[in-house]
């Protein structure tokens, strides 16, 4: 199997070789060039440059600096350049002294005297080189991060639109639409006031579904209001066969959440739970804060079929949106409980 050198190592070798060869040509044309010293300087300069910057790269990756914004990153870059320049000064001064000591084998000044005479020049050179390297390294990763963010936002936008279309399809589902209109028809004669309320609820649901300006995140209170309207309309259809309970504190309702996230779980509960039971059942929605997380649960009467768990379009869409929006820090699970109920749980960061 052929192993290729990564772009990182190609860039490292090319960059430090270019810098070292530049210094070698300067020495060659100055008339004081010694081949043994030139070759030794070339090898050691490249080794020191690559060694220091590679250690810095590993440190940055370990500390996660590549994920920081520019405001937090710039001070750390300045400190990094300073530390690299100091280490470069000591190593290059030591290299210059030892190479000449072993190759020339002549009398040299004590190292402390030699170091004091060379330290400022080496430090300035090291600062210039390390600044260029650190800036180029972080600009490269920052540009990649920005590109990745743009791609993820575009992908998330598409998925949000899919969720919107799924929600629209659900609201315009002939079965749902027929039942709603049929209920309204009978309510017009029996309870005109309730019929007007049902029309308002249906129009509000359709308005939300048709809204083209779906945000990536909405207030949890708006999502809960959407769920209340939907369940109120379904309550008119199922009457006593559907019991509803929604628990959410005012404080939690100010947090942001993915649109149609709870709504899709509630629709799933009605379609695959309540509708399939002769005696109906209950749907319970709870929202509460736990440590640095917001926990959202939707529990309903019914059983969880393997088909819905593994291939449900709405659930797959929700999982992918949570993954993209919260960078893997969100959690979603749906499972069947022992008491013939299904429990869906969403955990999202509260900050």
SEVEX-18230 format. One record per residue (C-alpha): x, y, z; residue number from 0. Coordinates in steps of 0.2 Angstrom, whole numbers. Layout:
BEGIN
      X      Y      Z  rodo
      X      Y      Z   NUM
...
***
This chain:
BEGIN
      X      Y      Z  rodo
      0      0      0     0
      7     17     -5     1
      9     30      8     2
      8     48      3     3
     15     63     13     4
      2     74     20     5
      0     92     14     6
      5     98     32     7
     22     89     31     8
     25     94     13     9
     22    112     18    10
     33    110     33    11
     48    103     23    12
     46    116      9    13
     44    131     21    14
     59    127     32    15
     70    121     18    16
     67    137      8    17
     71    148     24    18
     87    138     27    19
     93    138      9    20
     90    157      9    21
    102    159     24    22
    114    146     16    23
    115    157     -1    24
    118    172      9    25
    133    164     18    26
    139    157      1    27
    139    174     -8    28
    147    183      7    29
    163    173      4    30
    164    165     21    31
    155    149     17    32
    161    132     23    33
    152    117     16    34
    152    106     31    35
    145    120     42    36
    132    124     28    37
    126    106     27    38
    125    105     46    39
    116    121     48    40
    104    116     34    41
     99    100     43    42
     98    107     60    43
     89    123     55    44
     75    112     47    45
     74    100     61    46
     73    114     74    47
     60    124     64    48
     49    108     61    49
     51    102     79    50
     46    118     87    51
     31    121     76    52
     25    103     76    53
     25    104     95    54
     15    120     95    55
      3    112     83    56
      0     97     94    57
     -2    108    109    58
    -15    119     99    59
    -25    103     94    60
    -24     96    112    61
    -31    113    120    62
    -44    115    106    63
    -37    133    101    64
    -43    129     83    65
    -61    130     89    66
    -59    147     97    67
    -65    164     89    68
    -52    177     84    69
    -55    187    100    70
    -50    173    111    71
    -37    166     99    72
    -26    182     96    73
    -19    184    114    74
    -15    165    114    75
     -6    167     97    76
      4    181    103    77
     10    171    119    78
     13    156    107    79
     24    166     96    80
     34    173    110    81
     37    156    118    82
     42    149    101    83
     54    163     98    84
     62    161    115    85
     65    143    112    86
     71    146     94    87
     84    158    101    88
     91    146    113    89
     91    131    101    90
     98    141     86    91
    112    149     97    92
    116    132    104    93
    117    125     86    94
    128    138     80    95
    140    137     94    96
    141    118     94    97
    143    116     75    98
    157    128     74    99
    165    120     90   100
    165    103     82   101
    169    107     64   102
    182    122     66   103
    189    114     82   104
    196    131     86   105
    196    142    101   106
    179    150    103   107
    172    162    115   108
    163    155    130   109
    145    151    126   110
    137    164    137   111
    147    178    129   112
    143    171    112   113
    124    170    116   114
    124    188    122   115
    132    194    106   116
    119    184     95   117
    103    183    105   118
     95    199     99   119
     98    195     81   120
     92    177     82   121
     77    182     93   122
     71    195     80   123
     73    182     66   124
     64    169     76   125
     50    181     80   126
     48    185     62   127
     48    166     56   128
     37    160     70   129
     24    174     68   130
     23    170     49   131
     21    151     53   132
      8    154     67   133
     -2    166     57   134
     -2    155     42   135
     -7    140     52   136
    -22    148     61   137
    -28    157     45   138
    -28    140     36   139
    -38    132     50   140
    -49    147     53   141
    -53    147     34   142
    -57    129     35   143
    -68    131     50   144
    -78    145     41   145
    -80    134     26   146
    -86    120     36   147
    -98    131     46   148
   -105    138     29   149
   -108    120     23   150
   -116    115     39   151
   -127    130     39   152
   -132    126     21   153
   -136    108     26   154
   -145    113     41   155
   -156    125     31   156
   -160    111     19   157
   -165    100     33   158
   -175    113     42   159
   -185    116     25   160
   -187     97     25   161
   -194     98     42   162
   -206    112     37   163
   -212    101     22   164
   -214     86     33   165
   -224     97     45   166
   -234    104     30   167
   -237     87     23   168
   -244     81     40   169
   -256     96     42   170
   -262     94     24   171
   -263     75     26   172
   -280     71     19   173
   -285     60     34   174
   -280     74     46   175
   -288     88     35   176
   -304     78     33   177
   -306     74     51   178
   -303     92     56   179
   -316     99     43   180
   -328     85     48   181
   -327     90     66   182
   -329    108     62   183
   -345    104     51   184
   -353     96     66   185
   -347    109     78   186
   -355    123     68   187
   -372    117     72   188
   -369    110     90   189
   -356    123     96   190
   -353    138     85   191
   -341    146     97   192
   -330    130     97   193
   -331    129     79   194
   -324    146     77   195
   -310    141     89   196
   -307    125     78   197
   -306    135     62   198
   -293    147     71   199
   -283    133     77   200
   -282    125     59   201
   -278    141     51   202
   -264    144     63   203
   -257    127     60   204
   -257    130     42   205
   -250    147     43   206
   -235    140     53   207
   -233    126     41   208
   -233    138     26   209
   -222    151     34   210
   -206    152     22   211
   -195    161     34   212
   -192    147     46   213
   -178    151     58   214
   -164    139     63   215
   -170    141     81   216
   -186    148     89   217
   -191    152    107   218
   -197    136    116   219
   -213    146    121   220
   -217    147    102   221
   -214    129    100   222
   -225    125    115   223
   -239    136    109   224
   -239    127     92   225
   -240    110    101   226
   -254    117    112   227
   -264    122     96   228
   -261    105     88   229
   -266     95    103   230
   -281    106    106   231
   -287    103     88   232
   -284     84     90   233
   -293     85    107   234
   -309     90     98   235
   -308     75     87   236
   -303     62    100   237
   -313     70    114   238
   -312     60    130   239
   -300     47    121   240
   -286     60    123   241
   -279     67    139   242
   -266     80    137   243
   -253     87    150   244
   -240    100    146   245
   -228    106    160   246
   -215    120    157   247
   -209    134    168   248
   -208    152    162   249
   -189    152    164   250
   -187    137    152   251
   -198    144    139   252
   -186    158    135   253
   -173    146    128   254
   -171    143    110   255
   -175    126    101   256
   -176    119     84   257
   -193    122     76   258
   -205    108     74   259
   -194     97     86   260
   -207     94     99   261
   -221     96     87   262
   -215     81     76   263
   -214     70     92   264
   -231     75     97   265
   -238     71     79   266
   -229     55     80   267
   -237     51     97   268
   -255     54     90   269
   -252     45     73   270
   -243     29     80   271
   -250     29     98   272
   -267     37    101   273
   -275     33     84   274
   -271     15     85   275
   -279     12    103   276
   -297      9    104   277
   -298     18    121   278
   -286     32    116   279
   -273     37    129   280
   -263     52    135   281
   -249     63    129   282
   -238     72    141   283
   -225     85    137   284
   -212     91    150   285
   -199    104    149   286
   -186    106    163   287
   -168    112    166   288
   -156     99    172   289
   -138    106    176   290
   -133    114    160   291
   -146    105    149   292
   -164    107    144   293
   -173     91    145   294
   -188     89    134   295
   -199     73    136   296
   -214     67    126   297
   -223     52    133   298
   -238     44    126   299
   -249     28    127   300
   -244     16    114   301
   -231      4    108   302
   -215      8     98   303
   -214     -2     82   304
   -196     -6     75   305
   -201      2     58   306
   -205     19     66   307
   -189     19     77   308
   -177     14     63   309
   -185     23     48   310
   -197     36     53   311
   -193     51     42   312
   -198     64     55   313
   -187     56     68   314
   -172     54     56   315
   -174     73     52   316
   -174     78     70   317
   -159     68     74   318
   -149     75     60   319
   -154     93     64   320
   -149     91     83   321
   -132     84     77   322
   -129     98     66   323
   -136    112     77   324
   -127    107     93   325
   -111     99     86   326
   -115     82     94   327
   -119     90    111   328
   -137     86    110   329
   -145     69    114   330
   -161     61    107   331
   -169     44    112   332
   -186     36    109   333
   -190     20    118   334
   -205      9    124   335
   -208      8    142   336
   -215     -6    152   337
   -232      1    155   338
   -236      2    136   339
   -231     19    134   340
   -218     27    123   341
   -205     40    129   342
   -195     52    118   343
   -182     62    126   344
   -172     77    119   345
   -157     85    129   346
   -150    101    122   347
   -137    113    130   348
   -145    127    139   349
   -131    140    134   350
***
